[in-house]
């Protein structure tokens, strides 16, 4: 999934949105976000 942030400032809350600009729902609690360079292959299990 490709997402971007909608918050132009460096303070909470940061809102993650999809390609259509719709907020991406996150489960309550701690969420880990990994920023990955597009040139690096990423796999997960």
Buried (B, 14 or more C-beta within 10 A) or exposed (E): EEEEEEEEEEEEEEEBBEEEEEEEEEEEEEEEEEEEEEEEEEEEE
